[in-house]
Amino acid sequence: MDEIEQKGRLAIVVCNGKAKLTQLPEHGETKIITHRGKVKQVKFYEGEDF
């Protein structure tokens, strides 16, 4: 549990019995793209505050 706490903002994506843990960007958005009921891609769009 310590490793997860150190990474901060996380998302867990589960599809077909498989799970993937991914770190979320500090500023931006994350899109989960599906195709025919399955996860196809996870896209990150990062930005920076001015």
PDB file of N, CA, C and O in Angstrom, chain B, residues numbered from 101:
ATOM      1  N   MET B 101       0.815  -1.190   0.000  1.00  0.00           N
ATOM      2  CA  MET B 101       0.000   0.000   0.000  1.00  0.00           C
ATOM      3  C   MET B 101       0.861   1.258   0.000  1.00  0.00           C
ATOM      4  O   MET B 101       0.421   2.286  -0.515  1.00  0.00           O
ATOM      5  N   ASP B 102       2.057   1.219   0.551  1.00  0.00           N
ATOM      6  CA  ASP B 102       2.926   2.390   0.577  1.00  0.00           C
ATOM      7  C   ASP B 102       3.286   2.855  -0.825  1.00  0.00           C
ATOM      8  O   ASP B 102       3.362   4.057  -1.078  1.00  0.00           O
ATOM      9  N   GLU B 103       3.511   1.906  -1.746  1.00  0.00           N
ATOM     10  CA  GLU B 103       3.875   2.268  -3.124  1.00  0.00           C
ATOM     11  C   GLU B 103       2.738   3.047  -3.783  1.00  0.00           C
ATOM     12  O   GLU B 103       2.989   4.030  -4.479  1.00  0.00           O
ATOM     13  N   ILE B 104       1.503   2.623  -3.573  1.00  0.00           N
ATOM     14  CA  ILE B 104       0.351   3.307  -4.155  1.00  0.00           C
ATOM     15  C   ILE B 104       0.204   4.700  -3.559  1.00  0.00           C
ATOM     16  O   ILE B 104      -0.086   5.650  -4.287  1.00  0.00           O
ATOM     17  N   GLU B 105       0.394   4.840  -2.270  1.00  0.00           N
ATOM     18  CA  GLU B 105       0.273   6.134  -1.612  1.00  0.00           C
ATOM     19  C   GLU B 105       1.324   7.120  -2.121  1.00  0.00           C
ATOM     20  O   GLU B 105       1.044   8.315  -2.211  1.00  0.00           O
ATOM     21  N   GLN B 106       2.518   6.650  -2.454  1.00  0.00           N
ATOM     22  CA  GLN B 106       3.593   7.518  -2.925  1.00  0.00           C
ATOM     23  C   GLN B 106       3.332   8.044  -4.328  1.00  0.00           C
ATOM     24  O   GLN B 106       3.822   9.119  -4.673  1.00  0.00           O
ATOM     25  N   LYS B 107       2.578   7.324  -5.147  1.00  0.00           N
ATOM     26  CA  LYS B 107       2.340   7.731  -6.535  1.00  0.00           C
ATOM     27  C   LYS B 107       1.282   8.815  -6.663  1.00  0.00           C
ATOM     28  O   LYS B 107       1.215   9.468  -7.704  1.00  0.00           O
ATOM     29  N   GLY B 108       0.459   9.032  -5.657  1.00  0.00           N
ATOM     30  CA  GLY B 108      -0.521  10.116  -5.702  1.00  0.00           C
ATOM     31  C   GLY B 108      -1.778   9.769  -6.456  1.00  0.00           C
ATOM     32  O   GLY B 108      -2.475   8.820  -6.097  1.00  0.00           O
ATOM     33  N   ARG B 109      -2.089  10.537  -7.520  1.00  0.00           N
ATOM     34  CA  ARG B 109      -3.322  10.371  -8.285  1.00  0.00           C
ATOM     35  C   ARG B 109      -3.211   9.178  -9.228  1.00  0.00           C
ATOM     36  O   ARG B 109      -2.345   9.144 -10.103  1.00  0.00           O
ATOM     37  N   LEU B 110      -4.094   8.202  -9.042  1.00  0.00           N
ATOM     38  CA  LEU B 110      -4.046   6.986  -9.839  1.00  0.00           C
ATOM     39  C   LEU B 110      -5.421   6.634 -10.390  1.00  0.00           C
ATOM     40  O   LEU B 110      -6.447   7.044  -9.849  1.00  0.00           O
ATOM     41  N   ALA B 111      -5.421   5.874 -11.469  1.00  0.00           N
ATOM     42  CA  ALA B 111      -6.653   5.311 -12.014  1.00  0.00           C
ATOM     43  C   ALA B 111      -6.412   3.821 -12.218  1.00  0.00           C
ATOM     44  O   ALA B 111      -5.328   3.403 -12.625  1.00  0.00           O
ATOM     45  N   ILE B 112      -7.426   3.038 -11.934  1.00  0.00           N
ATOM     46  CA  ILE B 112      -7.369   1.599 -12.185  1.00  0.00           C
ATOM     47  C   ILE B 112      -8.381   1.303 -13.285  1.00  0.00           C
ATOM     48  O   ILE B 112      -9.570   1.586 -13.137  1.00  0.00           O
ATOM     49  N   VAL B 113      -7.904   0.734 -14.384  1.00  0.00           N
ATOM     50  CA  VAL B 113      -8.764   0.380 -15.506  1.00  0.00           C
ATOM     51  C   VAL B 113      -8.839  -1.136 -15.544  1.00  0.00           C
ATOM     52  O   VAL B 113      -7.813  -1.816 -15.576  1.00  0.00           O
ATOM     53  N   VAL B 114     -10.066  -1.667 -15.539  1.00  0.00           N
ATOM     54  CA  VAL B 114     -10.267  -3.122 -15.540  1.00  0.00           C
ATOM     55  C   VAL B 114     -11.057  -3.511 -16.781  1.00  0.00           C
ATOM     56  O   VAL B 114     -12.093  -2.915 -17.075  1.00  0.00           O
ATOM     57  N   CYS B 115     -10.565  -4.517 -17.513  1.00  0.00           N
ATOM     58  CA  CYS B 115     -11.246  -5.012 -18.711  1.00  0.00           C
ATOM     59  C   CYS B 115     -10.892  -6.486 -18.904  1.00  0.00           C
ATOM     60  O   CYS B 115      -9.719  -6.859 -18.883  1.00  0.00           O
ATOM     61  N   ASN B 116     -11.889  -7.296 -19.088  1.00  0.00           N
ATOM     62  CA  ASN B 116     -11.696  -8.744 -19.340  1.00  0.00           C
ATOM     63  C   ASN B 116     -10.830  -9.418 -18.282  1.00  0.00           C
ATOM     64  O   ASN B 116      -9.995 -10.260 -18.613  1.00  0.00           O
ATOM     65  N   GLY B 117     -11.016  -9.062 -17.030  1.00  0.00           N
ATOM     66  CA  GLY B 117     -10.276  -9.691 -15.946  1.00  0.00           C
ATOM     67  C   GLY B 117      -8.854  -9.186 -15.777  1.00  0.00           C
ATOM     68  O   GLY B 117      -8.135  -9.666 -14.900  1.00  0.00           O
ATOM     69  N   LYS B 118      -8.433  -8.234 -16.591  1.00  0.00           N
ATOM     70  CA  LYS B 118      -7.102  -7.646 -16.467  1.00  0.00           C
ATOM     71  C   LYS B 118      -7.242  -6.242 -15.891  1.00  0.00           C
ATOM     72  O   LYS B 118      -8.175  -5.516 -16.235  1.00  0.00           O
ATOM     73  N   ALA B 119      -6.320  -5.866 -15.021  1.00  0.00           N
ATOM     74  CA  ALA B 119      -6.342  -4.534 -14.422  1.00  0.00           C
ATOM     75  C   ALA B 119      -5.031  -3.828 -14.714  1.00  0.00           C
ATOM     76  O   ALA B 119      -3.963  -4.439 -14.704  1.00  0.00           O
ATOM     77  N   LYS B 120      -5.128  -2.536 -14.973  1.00  0.00           N
ATOM     78  CA  LYS B 120      -3.930  -1.728 -15.201  1.00  0.00           C
ATOM     79  C   LYS B 120      -4.007  -0.500 -14.305  1.00  0.00           C
ATOM     80  O   LYS B 120      -5.020   0.198 -14.272  1.00  0.00           O
ATOM     81  N   LEU B 121      -2.937  -0.251 -13.590  1.00  0.00           N
ATOM     82  CA  LEU B 121      -2.817   0.908 -12.721  1.00  0.00           C
ATOM     83  C   LEU B 121      -2.017   1.960 -13.472  1.00  0.00           C
ATOM     84  O   LEU B 121      -0.920   1.674 -13.951  1.00  0.00           O
ATOM     85  N   THR B 122      -2.544   3.165 -13.583  1.00  0.00           N
ATOM     86  CA  THR B 122      -1.854   4.219 -14.316  1.00  0.00           C
ATOM     87  C   THR B 122      -1.873   5.504 -13.507  1.00  0.00           C
ATOM     88  O   THR B 122      -2.862   5.813 -12.844  1.00  0.00           O
ATOM     89  N   GLN B 123      -0.791   6.242 -13.562  1.00  0.00           N
ATOM     90  CA  GLN B 123      -0.686   7.503 -12.834  1.00  0.00           C
ATOM     91  C   GLN B 123      -1.311   8.614 -13.665  1.00  0.00           C
ATOM     92  O   GLN B 123      -1.054   8.713 -14.865  1.00  0.00           O
ATOM     93  N   LEU B 124      -2.127   9.449 -13.034  1.00  0.00           N
ATOM     94  CA  LEU B 124      -2.789  10.546 -13.727  1.00  0.00           C
ATOM     95  C   LEU B 124      -1.886  11.772 -13.752  1.00  0.00           C
ATOM     96  O   LEU B 124      -1.124  11.996 -12.811  1.00  0.00           O
ATOM     97  N   PRO B 125      -1.961  12.580 -14.830  1.00  0.00           N
ATOM     98  CA  PRO B 125      -1.150  13.797 -14.899  1.00  0.00           C
ATOM     99  C   PRO B 125      -1.604  14.815 -13.856  1.00  0.00           C
ATOM    100  O   PRO B 125      -2.758  14.804 -13.429  1.00  0.00           O
ATOM    101  N   GLU B 126      -0.694  15.690 -13.453  1.00  0.00           N
ATOM    102  CA  GLU B 126      -1.020  16.708 -12.455  1.00  0.00           C
ATOM    103  C   GLU B 126      -2.042  17.706 -13.006  1.00  0.00           C
ATOM    104  O   GLU B 126      -2.962  18.113 -12.297  1.00  0.00           O
ATOM    105  N   HIS B 127      -1.877  18.096 -14.269  1.00  0.00           N
ATOM    106  CA  HIS B 127      -2.828  18.992 -14.937  1.00  0.00           C
ATOM    107  C   HIS B 127      -3.168  18.351 -16.276  1.00  0.00           C
ATOM    108  O   HIS B 127      -2.270  18.037 -17.057  1.00  0.00           O
ATOM    109  N   GLY B 128      -4.431  18.157 -16.545  1.00  0.00           N
ATOM    110  CA  GLY B 128      -4.813  17.595 -17.833  1.00  0.00           C
ATOM    111  C   GLY B 128      -6.034  16.712 -17.702  1.00  0.00           C
ATOM    112  O   GLY B 128      -6.738  16.738 -16.692  1.00  0.00           O
ATOM    113  N   GLU B 129      -6.273  15.927 -18.742  1.00  0.00           N
ATOM    114  CA  GLU B 129      -7.394  15.005 -18.710  1.00  0.00           C
ATOM    115  C   GLU B 129      -6.941  13.660 -19.239  1.00  0.00           C
ATOM    116  O   GLU B 129      -5.976  13.562 -19.998  1.00  0.00           O
ATOM    117  N   THR B 130      -7.648  12.637 -18.829  1.00  0.00           N
ATOM    118  CA  THR B 130      -7.360  11.271 -19.244  1.00  0.00           C
ATOM    119  C   THR B 130      -8.623  10.700 -19.866  1.00  0.00           C
ATOM    120  O   THR B 130      -9.695  10.770 -19.265  1.00  0.00           O
ATOM    121  N   LYS B 131      -8.510  10.138 -21.062  1.00  0.00           N
ATOM    122  CA  LYS B 131      -9.655   9.536 -21.743  1.00  0.00           C
ATOM    123  C   LYS B 131      -9.424   8.034 -21.874  1.00  0.00           C
ATOM    124  O   LYS B 131      -8.344   7.583 -22.254  1.00  0.00           O
ATOM    125  N   ILE B 132     -10.460   7.280 -21.553  1.00  0.00           N
ATOM    126  CA  ILE B 132     -10.427   5.832 -21.737  1.00  0.00           C
ATOM    127  C   ILE B 132     -11.255   5.541 -22.982  1.00  0.00           C
ATOM    128  O   ILE B 132     -12.459   5.794 -23.005  1.00  0.00           O
ATOM    129  N   ILE B 133     -10.611   5.011 -24.012  1.00  0.00           N
ATOM    130  CA  ILE B 133     -11.250   4.746 -25.298  1.00  0.00           C
ATOM    131  C   ILE B 133     -11.629   3.265 -25.344  1.00  0.00           C
ATOM    132  O   ILE B 133     -10.799   2.389 -25.101  1.00  0.00           O
ATOM    133  N   THR B 134     -12.908   3.003 -25.661  1.00  0.00           N
ATOM    134  CA  THR B 134     -13.369   1.619 -25.771  1.00  0.00           C
ATOM    135  C   THR B 134     -13.782   1.317 -27.212  1.00  0.00           C
ATOM    136  O   THR B 134     -14.124   2.218 -27.978  1.00  0.00           O
ATOM    137  N   HIS B 135     -13.742   0.048 -27.557  1.00  0.00           N
ATOM    138  CA  HIS B 135     -14.159  -0.412 -28.882  1.00  0.00           C
ATOM    139  C   HIS B 135     -14.762  -1.799 -28.713  1.00  0.00           C
ATOM    140  O   HIS B 135     -14.106  -2.721 -28.227  1.00  0.00           O
ATOM    141  N   ARG B 136     -16.017  -1.935 -29.119  1.00  0.00           N
ATOM    142  CA  ARG B 136     -16.743  -3.205 -29.009  1.00  0.00           C
ATOM    143  C   ARG B 136     -16.736  -3.763 -27.585  1.00  0.00           C
ATOM    144  O   ARG B 136     -16.587  -4.967 -27.374  1.00  0.00           O
ATOM    145  N   GLY B 137     -16.899  -2.870 -26.624  1.00  0.00           N
ATOM    146  CA  GLY B 137     -17.014  -3.292 -25.232  1.00  0.00           C
ATOM    147  C   GLY B 137     -15.701  -3.591 -24.539  1.00  0.00           C
ATOM    148  O   GLY B 137     -15.704  -4.089 -23.413  1.00  0.00           O
ATOM    149  N   LYS B 138     -14.581  -3.302 -25.178  1.00  0.00           N
ATOM    150  CA  LYS B 138     -13.267  -3.547 -24.578  1.00  0.00           C
ATOM    151  C   LYS B 138     -12.466  -2.252 -24.562  1.00  0.00           C
ATOM    152  O   LYS B 138     -12.647  -1.383 -25.415  1.00  0.00           O
ATOM    153  N   VAL B 139     -11.576  -2.138 -23.575  1.00  0.00           N
ATOM    154  CA  VAL B 139     -10.707  -0.965 -23.504  1.00  0.00           C
ATOM    155  C   VAL B 139      -9.668  -1.074 -24.605  1.00  0.00           C
ATOM    156  O   VAL B 139      -8.952  -2.070 -24.708  1.00  0.00           O
ATOM    157  N   LYS B 140      -9.595  -0.034 -25.428  1.00  0.00           N
ATOM    158  CA  LYS B 140      -8.643  -0.026 -26.539  1.00  0.00           C
ATOM    159  C   LYS B 140      -7.421   0.822 -26.205  1.00  0.00           C
ATOM    160  O   LYS B 140      -6.292   0.402 -26.459  1.00  0.00           O
ATOM    161  N   GLN B 141      -7.634   2.021 -25.635  1.00  0.00           N
ATOM    162  CA  GLN B 141      -6.530   2.935 -25.337  1.00  0.00           C
ATOM    163  C   GLN B 141      -6.845   3.761 -24.101  1.00  0.00           C
ATOM    164  O   GLN B 141      -8.004   3.959 -23.738  1.00  0.00           O
ATOM    165  N   VAL B 142      -5.790   4.233 -23.471  1.00  0.00           N
ATOM    166  CA  VAL B 142      -5.894   5.250 -22.439  1.00  0.00           C
ATOM    167  C   VAL B 142      -5.029   6.408 -22.925  1.00  0.00           C
ATOM    168  O   VAL B 142      -3.819   6.256 -23.090  1.00  0.00           O
ATOM    169  N   LYS B 143      -5.656   7.576 -23.156  1.00  0.00           N
ATOM    170  CA  LYS B 143      -4.945   8.738 -23.704  1.00  0.00           C
ATOM    171  C   LYS B 143      -4.811   9.809 -22.624  1.00  0.00           C
ATOM    172  O   LYS B 143      -5.724  10.029 -21.828  1.00  0.00           O
ATOM    173  N   PHE B 144      -3.673  10.458 -22.615  1.00  0.00           N
ATOM    174  CA  PHE B 144      -3.398  11.521 -21.663  1.00  0.00           C
ATOM    175  C   PHE B 144      -3.217  12.834 -22.411  1.00  0.00           C
ATOM    176  O   PHE B 144      -2.439  12.911 -23.362  1.00  0.00           O
ATOM    177  N   TYR B 145      -3.929  13.854 -21.985  1.00  0.00           N
ATOM    178  CA  TYR B 145      -3.801  15.204 -22.527  1.00  0.00           C
ATOM    179  C   TYR B 145      -3.338  16.082 -21.377  1.00  0.00           C
ATOM    180  O   TYR B 145      -4.118  16.408 -20.482  1.00  0.00           O
ATOM    181  N   GLU B 146      -2.084  16.457 -21.402  1.00  0.00           N
ATOM    182  CA  GLU B 146      -1.508  17.207 -20.290  1.00  0.00           C
ATOM    183  C   GLU B 146      -1.442  18.697 -20.609  1.00  0.00           C
ATOM    184  O   GLU B 146      -1.298  19.100 -21.763  1.00  0.00           O
ATOM    185  N   GLY B 147      -1.550  19.488 -19.572  1.00  0.00           N
ATOM    186  CA  GLY B 147      -1.476  20.928 -19.710  1.00  0.00           C
ATOM    187  C   GLY B 147      -0.661  21.491 -18.550  1.00  0.00           C
ATOM    188  O   GLY B 147      -0.218  20.761 -17.663  1.00  0.00           O
ATOM    189  N   GLU B 148      -0.481  22.780 -18.582  1.00  0.00           N
ATOM    190  CA  GLU B 148       0.281  23.453 -17.538  1.00  0.00           C
ATOM    191  C   GLU B 148      -0.395  24.777 -17.215  1.00  0.00           C
ATOM    192  O   GLU B 148      -0.726  25.544 -18.119  1.00  0.00           O
ATOM    193  N   ASP B 149      -0.603  25.049 -15.927  1.00  0.00           N
ATOM    194  CA  ASP B 149      -1.203  26.316 -15.519  1.00  0.00           C
ATOM    195  C   ASP B 149      -0.201  27.447 -15.698  1.00  0.00           C
ATOM    196  O   ASP B 149       0.998  27.261 -15.489  1.00  0.00           O
ATOM    197  N   PHE B 150      -0.698  28.632 -16.090  1.00  0.00           N
ATOM    198  CA  PHE B 150       0.141  29.811 -16.226  1.00  0.00           C
ATOM    199  C   PHE B 150      -0.184  30.777 -15.120  1.00  0.00           C
ATOM    200  O   PHE B 150       0.413  31.851 -15.043  1.00  0.00           O
TER     201      PHE B 150
END
